[in-house]
Amino acid sequence: MNEIYARIEALCKSHGMNITELCKKCSIPRASLTDFKMGRNKSLSATTLQKIAEYFSVSVEYLLSGEAPSPEKINLKVAFFGGEEGITDAMVEEVMHFAAYVKERERKR
């Protein structure tokens, strides 16, 4: 079985629900997860992954890799944006690039 599907299934079990219930709560077509499990689809859409991650309060990174985001990444999201909900890694990277730009600009003065 696909590791991503297995993580989603484990999250469902830990919350006392099944995949069908999750799909209903997240407005995800049940067929998309069935096709993914059976290998008829090789991936889930970013929207589907985001809905599942938000429902279980985990990161998409966790669903994909099984690893939670590093404490440093969480700390940056909190420091830059006041929390981590709805904040993508791309947003954090953009702020980090801007901070590097400001630092370099000030160094040249």
C-alpha positions in Angstrom: 0.0 0.0 0.0 1.1 3.5 -0.7 2.8 5.2 2.2 0.9 8.5 1.9 -2.4 6.6 1.9 -1.3 4.6 4.9 -0.5 7.8 6.8 -3.9 9.2 5.9 -5.6 6.0 7.0 -3.6 6.0 10.3 -4.7 9.5 11.0 -8.3 8.5 10.3 -8.0 5.6 12.7 -6.4 7.7 15.4 -9.4 10.1 15.1 -12.0 7.2 15.2 -13.1 7.6 11.6 -12.7 5.9 8.2 -11.6 7.2 4.9 -15.2 7.6 3.7 -16.0 9.9 6.6 -12.9 11.9 6.0 -13.8 12.4 2.4 -17.3 13.6 3.4 -16.0 16.0 6.0 -13.3 17.5 3.6 -15.5 17.5 0.5 -13.1 15.1 -1.3 -14.4 12.6 -3.8 -14.0 9.1 -2.3 -12.9 7.8 -5.7 -9.8 10.0 -5.7 -8.5 8.3 -2.6 -9.6 4.8 -3.8 -7.9 5.3 -7.2 -4.8 6.6 -5.3 -4.7 3.5 -3.0 -5.2 1.1 -5.9 -2.5 2.8 -8.0 -4.8 4.1 -10.7 -3.7 7.6 -9.8 0.0 8.1 -8.9 -0.6 11.2 -6.7 -3.2 13.3 -5.0 -3.9 16.9 -5.9 -2.3 19.7 -3.8 -5.8 20.8 -2.9 -6.8 17.3 -1.6 -3.6 17.0 0.4 -4.1 20.5 1.8 -7.7 19.7 2.9 -6.6 16.5 4.6 -3.6 18.2 6.3 -5.8 21.0 7.6 -8.5 18.7 8.8 -5.9 16.7 10.9 -3.8 19.8 11.8 -0.7 18.3 10.2 1.5 19.6 7.4 1.4 18.5 3.8 5.0 17.7 4.4 4.0 15.2 7.0 1.5 13.5 4.7 4.1 13.3 1.9 7.2 12.3 3.9 6.0 11.2 7.4 8.2 13.8 8.9 6.9 16.7 10.9 8.2 20.1 10.0 11.3 21.1 11.9 10.9 23.2 15.0 13.0 25.9 13.3 10.5 26.1 10.4 7.6 26.3 12.8 9.4 29.0 14.8 10.0 31.0 11.6 6.3 30.8 10.7 5.3 32.0 14.1 7.9 34.8 14.1 7.2 36.0 10.6 3.4 35.5 10.4 2.2 35.1 14.0 1.4 31.5 13.5 1.7 28.6 11.1 -1.9 28.1 9.9 -2.1 28.7 6.2 1.5 29.7 5.8 3.4 27.8 3.1 7.1 27.0 2.9 7.2 29.2 -0.2 6.0 32.2 1.9 8.6 31.6 4.5 11.3 31.4 1.8 10.2 34.6 0.3 10.4 36.4 3.6 13.9 34.9 4.2 15.1 36.2 0.8 13.7 39.6 1.6 15.5 39.6 5.0 18.8 38.6 3.3 18.3 41.5 0.8 17.7 44.0 3.6 20.7 42.7 5.6 22.9 43.0 2.5 21.6 46.5 1.7 22.4 47.7 5.2 25.8 46.1 5.1 26.6 48.2 2.0 25.6 51.5 3.7 
